[in-house]
Amino acid sequence: QVQLVESGGGLVQAGGSLRLSCAASGRTFSRNTMGWFRQAPGKEREFVAAISRSNPTIRYAESVKGRFTISRDNAKNTVYLQMNRLKPEDTAVYYCTADPSITTAPMTLPHEYMYWGQGTQVTVSS
């Protein structure tokens, strides 16, 4: 069982930056692929970024590539999402996810992840 708690969301102007953190409970953090998804009002939950268990392989959604950076610190049981050059269309609730499945690449679909955090709101004003 993995419990996830996100933090770091807030209100920022377009062009600004935020860093989201996701603290995971349990001793198996390093064995999980970690991901970030987001959901805007009236829209489906969409993939943002994911990082694999080890020798990290990273994947990004095209919409955030070059602006967002995902990283993990297994010693702190924490995964981060550094978000730069934020745009109003980045406004959403951001969710941290985890899954222990062994895969060749980090997953990008919501149903592929077992554990979810409660989400943190990110609002980007124009």
C-alpha positions as CSV (number, residue, x, y, z in Angstrom):
1,Q,0.0,0.0,0.0
2,V,1.3,3.4,-1.0
3,Q,-0.2,6.7,0.2
4,L,0.5,9.9,-1.7
5,V,0.3,13.5,-0.5
6,E,0.8,16.3,-3.0
7,S,1.8,19.8,-2.1
8,G,3.1,23.0,-3.8
9,G,0.1,24.0,-5.8
10,G,-1.2,27.6,-5.9
11,L,-1.9,30.7,-7.9
12,V,0.8,32.0,-10.3
13,Q,0.9,34.4,-13.2
14,A,1.5,33.2,-16.7
15,G,5.3,32.7,-17.3
16,G,5.9,31.9,-13.6
17,S,7.0,28.7,-12.0
18,L,5.8,26.2,-9.4
19,R,7.3,23.1,-7.9
20,L,4.9,20.3,-6.9
21,S,6.0,17.7,-4.4
22,C,4.5,14.3,-3.7
23,A,5.5,12.5,-0.5
24,A,4.9,8.8,-0.5
25,S,4.4,6.6,2.5
26,G,5.7,3.0,2.8
27,R,9.0,1.3,2.1
28,T,8.4,0.4,-1.5
29,F,8.6,3.9,-3.0
30,S,11.7,3.0,-5.1
31,R,9.9,0.1,-6.6
32,N,7.1,2.2,-8.1
33,T,6.8,4.1,-11.3
34,M,5.7,7.6,-10.4
35,G,3.6,9.9,-12.5
36,W,1.7,13.2,-12.6
37,F,-1.7,13.7,-14.2
38,R,-3.9,16.7,-14.3
39,Q,-7.6,17.4,-14.7
40,A,-9.1,20.7,-15.7
41,P,-12.8,21.4,-15.1
42,G,-15.0,19.7,-17.7
43,K,-12.1,17.7,-19.1
44,E,-10.7,14.2,-18.8
45,R,-7.7,13.5,-16.7
46,E,-4.6,13.7,-18.8
47,F,-1.0,12.5,-18.5
48,V,1.6,15.0,-17.7
49,A,4.8,13.2,-16.8
50,A,6.2,9.9,-15.4
51,I,9.4,8.5,-14.2
52,S,10.3,4.8,-14.0
53,R,11.5,2.8,-11.0
54,S,15.3,2.8,-11.6
55,N,17.8,4.0,-14.2
56,P,15.1,6.5,-14.6
57,T,13.2,6.6,-17.9
58,I,11.1,9.7,-18.2
59,R,8.1,10.5,-20.4
60,Y,6.3,13.8,-20.9
61,A,3.2,14.9,-22.5
62,E,3.9,17.0,-25.6
63,S,2.1,20.0,-24.1
64,V,4.6,20.3,-21.3
65,K,7.8,19.0,-22.9
66,G,10.6,21.6,-22.4
67,R,8.7,23.4,-19.6
68,F,8.1,20.7,-16.9
69,T,10.7,18.4,-15.3
70,I,9.9,15.4,-13.2
71,S,12.4,14.0,-10.8
72,R,12.5,11.6,-7.8
73,D,14.4,11.3,-4.6
74,N,14.1,7.7,-3.4
75,A,15.9,8.5,-0.1
76,K,13.1,11.0,0.7
77,N,10.3,9.0,-0.9
78,T,9.4,12.0,-2.9
79,V,8.7,12.8,-6.5
80,Y,8.7,16.4,-7.9
81,L,7.3,18.2,-10.8
82,Q,9.1,21.5,-11.6
83,M,6.8,23.6,-13.8
84,N,8.3,26.6,-15.6
85,R,6.9,29.0,-18.1
86,L,3.4,28.2,-16.9
87,K,0.4,29.0,-19.2
88,P,-3.2,29.5,-18.3
89,E,-4.0,26.2,-20.0
90,D,-1.9,24.5,-17.4
91,T,-4.6,25.3,-14.8
92,A,-5.9,22.1,-13.3
93,V,-5.9,19.8,-10.3
94,Y,-2.6,17.9,-10.4
95,Y,-2.5,14.3,-9.2
96,C,0.4,12.2,-8.1
97,T,0.3,8.6,-9.0
98,A,2.3,5.4,-8.3
99,D,2.3,1.9,-9.6
100,P,4.5,-1.1,-8.9
101,S,4.2,-2.8,-12.3
102,I,7.4,-3.7,-14.1
103,T,7.3,-2.1,-17.5
104,T,9.7,-1.1,-20.2
105,A,8.6,2.5,-20.1
106,P,6.6,4.7,-17.7
107,M,2.8,4.4,-18.3
108,T,0.7,7.2,-19.6
109,L,-2.9,6.1,-19.0
110,P,-4.8,6.7,-15.7
111,H,-6.0,3.1,-15.5
112,E,-2.5,1.9,-15.5
113,Y,-1.7,3.4,-12.1
114,M,-2.8,1.8,-8.8
115,Y,-2.3,4.6,-6.3
116,W,-3.5,8.2,-6.4
117,G,-3.1,11.3,-4.3
118,Q,-5.9,13.7,-3.5
119,G,-4.6,16.3,-5.9
120,T,-3.4,19.9,-5.6
121,Q,-4.8,22.9,-7.4
122,V,-2.6,24.9,-9.8
123,T,-4.1,28.1,-11.2
124,V,-2.3,30.2,-13.8
125,S,-3.6,33.6,-14.4
126,S,-3.2,35.5,-17.7
